[in-house]
Amino acid sequence: MALTDQLPPDADTIESIARATIAGLPPEFRAHLGDVVLIVEEFADDETLDALGIEDPFDLSGVYHGRPVGEKSSMDSGTLPDRIHLYRRAILDEWVATGIALTELVAHVTIHEIGHHFGLSDADMHALEAAASDR
């Protein structure tokens, strides 16, 4: 079968890679992700793009909506659950443009958004990503 005869990875494939990435995280991180909802969509909605000042939806491959763990309080009842959104079309566009393996790219985006959940710095996120890939 020629490469052009293959369908691009669907949302379920992206989600499976993201869930495998989460499963590979150290237990101390996984323990705090149980209530975070993982959502794979084609593109970010206009409201999200506007809030981030992004014009081209291909420029956003993922986003975390919620409050970092260290900022939560018992007074947060009634709020929406924390959510990690992965945007399939932007991820696929970056995958084709860079040649990075899809599993690595989805893992990178997933870990980056998880990092926002924990309020981590970029350096911390890189260390977390390295720990996940070593498993």
VMD Tcl script that builds the backbone (N, CA, C; Angstrom):
set m [mol new atoms 405]
animate dup $m
set s [atomselect $m all]
$s set {name element resname resid chain x y z} {
  {N N MET 1 A 0.850 -1.170 0.000}
  {CA C MET 1 A 0.000 0.000 0.000}
  {C C MET 1 A 0.899 1.237 0.000}
  {N N ALA 2 A 0.612 2.173 -0.857}
  {CA C ALA 2 A 1.376 3.413 -0.941}
  {C C ALA 2 A 1.046 4.305 0.241}
  {N N LEU 3 A 2.020 5.115 0.643}
  {CA C LEU 3 A 1.824 6.026 1.767}
  {C C LEU 3 A 0.611 6.926 1.554}
  {N N THR 4 A 0.389 7.340 0.309}
  {CA C THR 4 A -0.730 8.241 0.024}
  {C C THR 4 A -2.071 7.546 0.140}
  {N N ASP 5 A -2.081 6.197 0.194}
  {CA C ASP 5 A -3.321 5.452 0.346}
  {C C ASP 5 A -3.732 5.309 1.810}
  {N N GLN 6 A -2.885 5.720 2.725}
  {CA C GLN 6 A -3.175 5.574 4.143}
  {C C GLN 6 A -3.927 6.795 4.661}
  {N N LEU 7 A -4.826 6.529 5.581}
  {CA C LEU 7 A -5.560 7.620 6.209}
  {C C LEU 7 A -4.711 8.230 7.314}
  {N N PRO 8 A -4.848 9.535 7.557}
  {CA C PRO 8 A -4.111 10.144 8.672}
  {C C PRO 8 A -4.621 9.590 9.995}
  {N N PRO 9 A -3.778 9.587 11.016}
  {CA C PRO 9 A -4.215 9.105 12.332}
  {C C PRO 9 A -5.455 9.858 12.798}
  {N N ASP 10 A -6.412 9.112 13.333}
  {CA C ASP 10 A -7.656 9.719 13.799}
  {C C ASP 10 A -7.530 10.146 15.261}
  {N N ALA 11 A -8.596 10.729 15.779}
  {CA C ALA 11 A -8.598 11.229 17.162}
  {C C ALA 11 A -8.360 10.109 18.163}
  {N N ASP 12 A -8.895 8.922 17.887}
  {CA C ASP 12 A -8.695 7.790 18.805}
  {C C ASP 12 A -7.221 7.399 18.887}
  {N N THR 13 A -6.522 7.477 17.769}
  {CA C THR 13 A -5.090 7.163 17.760}
  {C C THR 13 A -4.318 8.178 18.584}
  {N N ILE 14 A -4.627 9.451 18.393}
  {CA C ILE 14 A -3.966 10.514 19.161}
  {C C ILE 14 A -4.253 10.312 20.651}
  {N N GLU 15 A -5.499 10.027 20.991}
  {CA C GLU 15 A -5.859 9.819 22.390}
  {C C GLU 15 A -5.133 8.603 22.977}
  {N N SER 16 A -5.027 7.533 22.221}
  {CA C SER 16 A -4.326 6.333 22.704}
  {C C SER 16 A -2.868 6.625 23.008}
  {N N ILE 17 A -2.228 7.396 22.146}
  {CA C ILE 17 A -0.827 7.773 22.376}
  {C C ILE 17 A -0.725 8.637 23.634}
  {N N ALA 18 A -1.652 9.584 23.775}
  {CA C ALA 18 A -1.631 10.470 24.952}
  {C C ALA 18 A -1.857 9.670 26.231}
  {N N ARG 19 A -2.790 8.737 26.204}
  {CA C ARG 19 A -3.065 7.925 27.397}
  {C C ARG 19 A -1.884 7.020 27.738}
  {N N ALA 20 A -1.211 6.492 26.724}
  {CA C ALA 20 A -0.014 5.680 26.971}
  {C C ALA 20 A 1.090 6.539 27.580}
  {N N THR 21 A 1.186 7.777 27.135}
  {CA C THR 21 A 2.162 8.716 27.699}
  {C C THR 21 A 1.859 8.945 29.174}
  {N N ILE 22 A 0.601 9.188 29.482}
  {CA C ILE 22 A 0.199 9.418 30.879}
  {C C ILE 22 A 0.491 8.184 31.722}
  {N N ALA 23 A 0.215 7.006 31.180}
  {CA C ALA 23 A 0.460 5.757 31.905}
  {C C ALA 23 A 1.945 5.561 32.191}
  {N N GLY 24 A 2.799 6.157 31.365}
  {CA C GLY 24 A 4.241 6.028 31.543}
  {C C GLY 24 A 4.854 7.049 32.479}
  {N N LEU 25 A 4.059 7.973 32.985}
  {CA C LEU 25 A 4.574 8.986 33.907}
  {C C LEU 25 A 4.872 8.354 35.267}
  {N N PRO 26 A 5.774 8.958 36.015}
  {CA C PRO 26 A 6.028 8.472 37.374}
  {C C PRO 26 A 4.733 8.487 38.197}
  {N N PRO 27 A 4.577 7.511 39.104}
  {CA C PRO 27 A 3.332 7.394 39.887}
  {C C PRO 27 A 2.953 8.662 40.643}
  {N N GLU 28 A 3.935 9.408 41.136}
  {CA C GLU 28 A 3.612 10.618 41.900}
  {C C GLU 28 A 2.917 11.674 41.041}
  {N N PHE 29 A 3.127 11.635 39.721}
  {CA C PHE 29 A 2.417 12.545 38.828}
  {C C PHE 29 A 1.060 11.963 38.444}
  {N N ARG 30 A 1.032 10.684 38.089}
  {CA C ARG 30 A -0.224 10.038 37.688}
  {C C ARG 30 A -1.277 10.138 38.786}
  {N N ALA 31 A -0.844 10.097 40.042}
  {CA C ALA 31 A -1.782 10.145 41.171}
  {C C ALA 31 A -2.609 11.429 41.183}
  {N N HIS 32 A -2.104 12.488 40.572}
  {CA C HIS 32 A -2.789 13.781 40.585}
  {C C HIS 32 A -3.471 14.106 39.255}
  {N N LEU 33 A -3.592 13.101 38.394}
  {CA C LEU 33 A -4.201 13.339 37.087}
  {C C LEU 33 A -5.546 12.649 36.918}
  {N N GLY 34 A -6.009 11.963 37.957}
  {CA C GLY 34 A -7.228 11.185 37.852}
  {C C GLY 34 A -8.458 11.973 37.458}
  {N N ASP 35 A -8.551 13.230 37.861}
  {CA C ASP 35 A -9.738 14.038 37.570}
  {C C ASP 35 A -9.567 14.926 36.335}
  {N N VAL 36 A -8.399 14.872 35.705}
  {CA C VAL 36 A -8.162 15.688 34.515}
  {C C VAL 36 A -8.767 14.976 33.310}
  {N N VAL 37 A -9.553 15.703 32.544}
  {CA C VAL 37 A -10.222 15.149 31.373}
  {C C VAL 37 A -9.327 15.373 30.156}
  {N N LEU 38 A -9.133 14.328 29.362}
  {CA C LEU 38 A -8.356 14.409 28.123}
  {C C LEU 38 A -9.334 14.469 26.955}
  {N N ILE 39 A -9.186 15.492 26.120}
  {CA C ILE 39 A -10.099 15.708 24.998}
  {C C ILE 39 A -9.263 15.906 23.740}
  {N N VAL 40 A -9.590 15.176 22.687}
  {CA C VAL 40 A -8.928 15.365 21.390}
  {C C VAL 40 A -9.967 15.942 20.439}
  {N N GLU 41 A -9.635 17.096 19.882}
  {CA C GLU 41 A -10.523 17.780 18.946}
  {C C GLU 41 A -9.745 18.091 17.675}
  {N N GLU 42 A -10.459 18.438 16.632}
  {CA C GLU 42 A -9.798 18.766 15.371}
  {C C GLU 42 A -8.967 20.044 15.506}
  {N N PHE 43 A -9.571 21.109 15.999}
  {CA C PHE 43 A -8.925 22.404 16.191}
  {C C PHE 43 A -9.440 23.032 17.479}
  {N N ALA 44 A -8.687 24.008 17.976}
  {CA C ALA 44 A -9.161 24.821 19.097}
  {C C ALA 44 A -10.331 25.671 18.621}
  {N N ASP 45 A -11.259 25.943 19.530}
  {CA C ASP 45 A -12.386 26.797 19.169}
  {C C ASP 45 A -11.934 28.261 19.140}
  {N N ASP 46 A -12.775 29.103 18.554}
  {CA C ASP 46 A -12.435 30.526 18.402}
  {C C ASP 46 A -12.209 31.208 19.744}
  {N N GLU 47 A -12.981 30.838 20.750}
  {CA C GLU 47 A -12.838 31.441 22.075}
  {C C GLU 47 A -11.437 31.169 22.652}
  {N N THR 48 A -10.975 29.935 22.523}
  {CA C THR 48 A -9.639 29.576 23.021}
  {C C THR 48 A -8.560 30.306 22.237}
  {N N LEU 49 A -8.687 30.308 20.921}
  {CA C LEU 49 A -7.699 30.998 20.089}
  {C C LEU 49 A -7.650 32.485 20.424}
  {N N ASP 50 A -8.808 33.112 20.564}
  {CA C ASP 50 A -8.864 34.541 20.899}
  {C C ASP 50 A -8.234 34.814 22.261}
  {N N ALA 51 A -8.538 33.958 23.248}
  {CA C ALA 51 A -8.003 34.159 24.600}
  {C C ALA 51 A -6.475 34.063 24.620}
  {N N LEU 52 A -5.926 33.265 23.728}
  {CA C LEU 52 A -4.471 33.097 23.677}
  {C C LEU 52 A -3.806 34.022 22.657}
  {N N GLY 53 A -4.606 34.785 21.925}
  {CA C GLY 53 A -4.059 35.692 20.927}
  {C C GLY 53 A -3.474 34.957 19.727}
  {N N ILE 54 A -4.066 33.826 19.376}
  {CA C ILE 54 A -3.586 33.014 18.255}
  {C C ILE 54 A -4.582 33.128 17.110}
  {N N GLU 55 A -4.091 33.471 15.932}
  {CA C GLU 55 A -4.972 33.633 14.772}
  {C C GLU 55 A -5.140 32.344 13.982}
  {N N ASP 56 A -4.063 31.602 13.817}
  {CA C ASP 56 A -4.088 30.397 12.989}
  {C C ASP 56 A -4.260 29.168 13.878}
  {N N PRO 57 A -5.354 28.418 13.725}
  {CA C PRO 57 A -5.572 27.252 14.586}
  {C C PRO 57 A -4.495 26.174 14.435}
  {N N PHE 58 A -3.742 26.200 13.341}
  {CA C PHE 58 A -2.644 25.250 13.183}
  {C C PHE 58 A -1.470 25.572 14.110}
  {N N ASP 59 A -1.492 26.743 14.741}
  {CA C ASP 59 A -0.417 27.143 15.653}
  {C C ASP 59 A -0.633 26.667 17.084}
  {N N LEU 60 A -1.722 25.976 17.349}
  {CA C LEU 60 A -2.004 25.502 18.715}
  {C C LEU 60 A -2.274 24.003 18.682}
  {N N SER 61 A -1.343 23.235 19.239}
  {CA C SER 61 A -1.482 21.774 19.226}
  {C C SER 61 A -2.080 21.233 20.519}
  {N N GLY 62 A -2.080 22.035 21.579}
  {CA C GLY 62 A -2.665 21.585 22.832}
  {C C GLY 62 A -2.812 22.742 23.795}
  {N N VAL 63 A -3.708 22.563 24.764}
  {CA C VAL 63 A -3.906 23.590 25.788}
  {C C VAL 63 A -4.459 22.933 27.048}
  {N N TYR 64 A -4.087 23.515 28.174}
  {CA C TYR 64 A -4.599 23.075 29.467}
  {C C TYR 64 A -5.587 24.119 29.961}
  {N N HIS 65 A -6.772 23.675 30.325}
  {CA C HIS 65 A -7.776 24.552 30.921}
  {C C HIS 65 A -7.970 24.103 32.367}
  {N N GLY 66 A -7.685 24.981 33.278}
  {CA C GLY 66 A -7.870 24.658 34.686}
  {C C GLY 66 A -6.920 25.466 35.542}
  {N N ARG 67 A -6.913 25.127 36.814}
  {CA C ARG 67 A -5.999 25.795 37.750}
  {C C ARG 67 A -4.921 24.807 38.140}
  {N N PRO 68 A -3.668 25.249 38.151}
  {CA C PRO 68 A -2.584 24.350 38.573}
  {C C PRO 68 A -2.850 23.787 39.968}
  {N N VAL 69 A -2.357 22.591 40.196}
  {CA C VAL 69 A -2.587 21.876 41.457}
  {C C VAL 69 A -2.272 22.750 42.663}
  {N N GLY 70 A -1.170 23.471 42.659}
  {CA C GLY 70 A -0.764 24.290 43.798}
  {C C GLY 70 A -1.653 25.487 44.060}
  {N N GLU 71 A -2.523 25.833 43.108}
  {CA C GLU 71 A -3.420 26.978 43.268}
  {C C GLU 71 A -4.840 26.578 43.641}
  {N N LYS 72 A -5.100 25.292 43.737}
  {CA C LYS 72 A -6.454 24.827 44.040}
  {C C LYS 72 A -6.765 25.019 45.520}
  {N N SER 73 A -8.060 25.140 45.803}
  {CA C SER 73 A -8.486 25.246 47.194}
  {C C SER 73 A -9.788 24.483 47.375}
  {N N SER 74 A -10.176 24.299 48.609}
  {CA C SER 74 A -11.431 23.611 48.891}
  {C C SER 74 A -12.632 24.447 48.456}
  {N N MET 75 A -12.405 25.709 48.153}
  {CA C MET 75 A -13.484 26.599 47.724}
  {C C MET 75 A -13.777 26.470 46.228}
  {N N ASP 76 A -13.083 25.557 45.536}
  {CA C ASP 76 A -13.235 25.405 44.090}
  {C C ASP 76 A -14.434 24.556 43.681}
  {N N SER 77 A -15.287 24.195 44.597}
  {CA C SER 77 A -16.408 23.327 44.240}
  {C C SER 77 A -17.290 24.010 43.203}
  {N N GLY 78 A -17.863 23.199 42.342}
  {CA C GLY 78 A -18.748 23.726 41.321}
  {C C GLY 78 A -18.051 24.197 40.062}
  {N N THR 79 A -16.720 24.089 40.017}
  {CA C THR 79 A -15.999 24.496 38.814}
  {C C THR 79 A -15.912 23.317 37.845}
  {N N LEU 80 A -15.669 23.629 36.592}
  {CA C LEU 80 A -15.467 22.581 35.593}
  {C C LEU 80 A -14.211 21.791 35.933}
  {N N PRO 81 A -14.155 20.521 35.536}
  {CA C PRO 81 A -12.924 19.757 35.770}
  {C C PRO 81 A -11.786 20.318 34.912}
  {N N ASP 82 A -10.567 20.102 35.366}
  {CA C ASP 82 A -9.411 20.483 34.566}
  {C C ASP 82 A -9.426 19.647 33.295}
  {N N ARG 83 A -8.987 20.276 32.190}
  {CA C ARG 83 A -9.031 19.595 30.902}
  {C C ARG 83 A -7.745 19.815 30.127}
  {N N ILE 84 A -7.313 18.769 29.476}
  {CA C ILE 84 A -6.216 18.863 28.516}
  {C C ILE 84 A -6.833 18.630 27.148}
  {N N HIS 85 A -6.687 19.629 26.285}
  {CA C HIS 85 A -7.181 19.528 24.913}
  {C C HIS 85 A -5.983 19.314 23.998}
  {N N LEU 86 A -6.077 18.307 23.152}
  {CA C LEU 86 A -5.096 18.090 22.103}
  {C C LEU 86 A -5.811 18.336 20.781}
  {N N TYR 87 A -5.146 19.052 19.874}
  {CA C TYR 87 A -5.769 19.435 18.617}
  {C C TYR 87 A -5.133 18.647 17.472}
  {N N ARG 88 A -5.893 17.661 16.998}
  {CA C ARG 88 A -5.410 16.686 16.038}
  {C C ARG 88 A -4.826 17.301 14.775}
  {N N ARG 89 A -5.525 18.210 14.158}
  {CA C ARG 89 A -5.058 18.759 12.876}
  {C C ARG 89 A -3.760 19.531 13.044}
  {N N ALA 90 A -3.622 20.293 14.118}
  {CA C ALA 90 A -2.374 21.023 14.359}
  {C C ALA 90 A -1.232 20.049 14.645}
  {N N ILE 91 A -1.527 18.981 15.395}
  {CA C ILE 91 A -0.502 17.968 15.678}
  {C C ILE 91 A -0.073 17.286 14.384}
  {N N LEU 92 A -1.035 16.915 13.541}
  {CA C LEU 92 A -0.688 16.249 12.285}
  {C C LEU 92 A 0.101 17.166 11.363}
  {N N ASP 93 A -0.241 18.440 11.339}
  {CA C ASP 93 A 0.478 19.404 10.519}
  {C C ASP 93 A 1.932 19.508 10.983}
  {N N GLU 94 A 2.142 19.574 12.292}
  {CA C GLU 94 A 3.500 19.647 12.837}
  {C C GLU 94 A 4.245 18.338 12.573}
  {N N TRP 95 A 3.576 17.219 12.682}
  {CA C TRP 95 A 4.155 15.900 12.424}
  {C C TRP 95 A 4.690 15.828 11.004}
  {N N VAL 96 A 3.894 16.257 10.039}
  {CA C VAL 96 A 4.311 16.227 8.635}
  {C C VAL 96 A 5.452 17.221 8.397}
  {N N ALA 97 A 5.340 18.408 8.981}
  {CA C ALA 97 A 6.343 19.458 8.756}
  {C C ALA 97 A 7.696 19.127 9.372}
  {N N THR 98 A 7.696 18.443 10.514}
  {CA C THR 98 A 8.957 18.216 11.233}
  {C C THR 98 A 9.548 16.830 11.027}
  {N N GLY 99 A 8.702 15.851 10.701}
  {CA C GLY 99 A 9.186 14.483 10.570}
  {C C GLY 99 A 9.418 13.781 11.902}
  {N N ILE 100 A 9.062 14.442 12.993}
  {CA C ILE 100 A 9.173 13.824 14.317}
  {C C ILE 100 A 8.162 12.674 14.384}
  {N N ALA 101 A 8.534 11.584 15.022}
  {CA C ALA 101 A 7.618 10.459 15.167}
  {C C ALA 101 A 6.342 10.928 15.857}
  {N N LEU 102 A 5.201 10.453 15.387}
  {CA C LEU 102 A 3.923 10.882 15.944}
  {C C LEU 102 A 3.841 10.589 17.434}
  {N N THR 103 A 4.327 9.437 17.869}
  {CA C THR 103 A 4.270 9.105 19.293}
  {C C THR 103 A 5.075 10.101 20.121}
  {N N GLU 104 A 6.235 10.517 19.598}
  {CA C GLU 104 A 7.056 11.497 20.321}
  {C C GLU 104 A 6.381 12.859 20.369}
  {N N LEU 105 A 5.790 13.254 19.274}
  {CA C LEU 105 A 5.150 14.564 19.205}
  {C C LEU 105 A 3.936 14.636 20.137}
  {N N VAL 106 A 3.082 13.623 20.085}
  {CA C VAL 106 A 1.900 13.610 20.954}
  {C C VAL 106 A 2.335 13.543 22.420}
  {N N ALA 107 A 3.362 12.746 22.710}
  {CA C ALA 107 A 3.868 12.674 24.083}
  {C C ALA 107 A 4.370 14.037 24.537}
  {N N HIS 108 A 5.101 14.723 23.670}
  {CA C HIS 108 A 5.634 16.045 24.015}
  {C C HIS 108 A 4.501 17.026 24.335}
  {N N VAL 109 A 3.495 17.078 23.481}
  {CA C VAL 109 A 2.377 18.016 23.695}
  {C C VAL 109 A 1.616 17.641 24.967}
  {N N THR 110 A 1.374 16.350 25.153}
  {CA C THR 110 A 0.644 15.883 26.336}
  {C C THR 110 A 1.387 16.254 27.619}
  {N N ILE 111 A 2.677 15.974 27.650}
  {CA C ILE 111 A 3.475 16.272 28.848}
  {C C ILE 111 A 3.560 17.768 29.090}
  {N N HIS 112 A 3.646 18.531 28.038}
  {CA C HIS 112 A 3.682 19.987 28.197}
  {C C HIS 112 A 2.394 20.475 28.882}
  {N N GLU 113 A 1.253 19.963 28.436}
  {CA C GLU 113 A -0.019 20.394 29.032}
  {C C GLU 113 A -0.173 19.860 30.457}
  {N N ILE 114 A 0.307 18.660 30.710}
  {CA C ILE 114 A 0.320 18.133 32.087}
  {C C ILE 114 A 1.183 19.027 32.966}
  {N N GLY 115 A 2.279 19.498 32.422}
  {CA C GLY 115 A 3.150 20.407 33.159}
  {C C GLY 115 A 2.411 21.649 33.616}
  {N N HIS 116 A 1.532 22.179 32.765}
  {CA C HIS 116 A 0.740 23.344 33.169}
  {C C HIS 116 A -0.201 22.992 34.325}
  {N N HIS 117 A -0.711 21.770 34.331}
  {CA C HIS 117 A -1.574 21.305 35.430}
  {C C HIS 117 A -0.826 21.363 36.763}
  {N N PHE 118 A 0.471 21.067 36.714}
  {CA C PHE 118 A 1.281 21.064 37.933}
  {C C PHE 118 A 1.988 22.398 38.171}
  {N N GLY 119 A 1.813 23.354 37.260}
  {CA C GLY 119 A 2.471 24.646 37.416}
  {C C GLY 119 A 3.973 24.562 37.213}
  {N N LEU 120 A 4.426 23.629 36.364}
  {CA C LEU 120 A 5.864 23.417 36.158}
  {C C LEU 120 A 6.470 24.425 35.194}
  {N N SER 121 A 7.759 24.632 35.350}
  {CA C SER 121 A 8.522 25.453 34.411}
  {C C SER 121 A 8.825 24.611 33.170}
  {N N ASP 122 A 9.299 25.250 32.117}
  {CA C ASP 122 A 9.679 24.513 30.915}
  {C C ASP 122 A 10.790 23.507 31.209}
  {N N ALA 123 A 11.768 23.870 32.058}
  {CA C ALA 123 A 12.852 22.948 32.414}
  {C C ALA 123 A 12.307 21.721 33.138}
  {N N ASP 124 A 11.367 21.952 34.054}
  {CA C ASP 124 A 10.731 20.836 34.762}
  {C C ASP 124 A 9.988 19.929 33.781}
  {N N MET 125 A 9.315 20.538 32.800}
  {CA C MET 125 A 8.570 19.750 31.815}
  {C C MET 125 A 9.506 18.872 30.998}
  {N N HIS 126 A 10.663 19.419 30.626}
  {CA C HIS 126 A 11.634 18.619 29.863}
  {C C HIS 126 A 12.126 17.440 30.694}
  {N N ALA 127 A 12.344 17.654 31.977}
  {CA C ALA 127 A 12.788 16.561 32.857}
  {C C ALA 127 A 11.696 15.497 32.999}
  {N N LEU 128 A 10.436 15.927 33.102}
  {CA C LEU 128 A 9.310 14.998 33.192}
  {C C LEU 128 A 9.187 14.186 31.916}
  {N N GLU 129 A 9.343 14.851 30.798}
  {CA C GLU 129 A 9.262 14.174 29.506}
  {C C GLU 129 A 10.379 13.133 29.384}
  {N N ALA 130 A 11.576 13.469 29.827}
  {CA C ALA 130 A 12.688 12.522 29.810}
  {C C ALA 130 A 12.403 11.328 30.704}
  {N N ALA 131 A 11.823 11.565 31.873}
  {CA C ALA 131 A 11.492 10.476 32.802}
  {C C ALA 131 A 10.448 9.549 32.204}
  {N N ALA 132 A 9.467 10.121 31.506}
  {CA C ALA 132 A 8.416 9.313 30.895}
  {C C ALA 132 A 8.962 8.470 29.760}
  {N N SER 133 A 9.900 9.011 28.992}
  {CA C SER 133 A 10.445 8.253 27.864}
  {C C SER 133 A 11.398 7.171 28.302}
  {N N ASP 134 A 11.941 7.273 29.523}
  {CA C ASP 134 A 12.851 6.251 30.054}
  {C C ASP 134 A 12.117 5.021 30.543}
  {N N ARG 135 A 10.809 5.113 30.710}
  {CA C ARG 135 A 10.021 3.985 31.257}
  {C C ARG 135 A 9.727 2.978 30.182}
}
mol reanalyze $m
mol bondsrecalc $m
mol representation Tube
mol addrep $m
